Amino acid sequence: MPIRILIADDHSVVRQGLRMFLGLDPELEIIGEASDGAEAVKMAHALNPDVVLMDMLMPVMGGIEATQTIRRQLPDTEVIALTSVLDDGSVVGAVKAGAIGYLLKDTQADELCRAIKAAAAGQVQLSPQAAARLMREVRTPDAPSLSELTEREGDVLRLIAQGKANKEIAMDLVIGEKTVKTHVSNILMKLGVQSRTQAALYAAQNGLAELGTS
């Protein structure tokens, strides 16, 4: 089954361009386009996409608020911020809202296709510039200690920070993929974070692993 994608961007030329080159990959399917954040939320509910490509600056409802709403209401739908904006507020806001990735619009077409497939598999996707800003700006002083995690949860967190998907983690640790999903849920709950991206950042800040970038 192809990965089902919803494009959210207020510029029709951008949407058309994304539809054109993403449509060349048989593993990807564009199922809808939204021109603002509110429409993106409405269409996400109607279409249940695997991945939403979300612009940050849009009318009616911005990308950060739309990301937060989609991730809260549709936890199986991943959101990648795809934007020309690289200010700290947008990067940090998108990740805190639950985006699994943050990519710039100058990303090459083949790199974007790979990032979408990786995000659908649960891999954190950050441009190097975004990762650098996150490491500098995001702090988690009130988060529980890593000692709250079991040894196996620590292993899973380390592999998440390295950018590995659930299937890869299962293979590395010789456990079932459903077991990995359970560990991931426990990690997010114990660390008090909303997404794998935030968990990966926490691991990097605490010296558990280097943050992987796309």
Helices and strands as residue ranges (DSSP letters): E 3-8, H 12-22, E 28-34, H 37-47, E 51-54, H 63-73, E 78-83, H 88-97, E 101-104, H 109-120, E 125-126, H 128-137, G 146-148, H 151-161, H 166-173, H 177-191, H 196-205
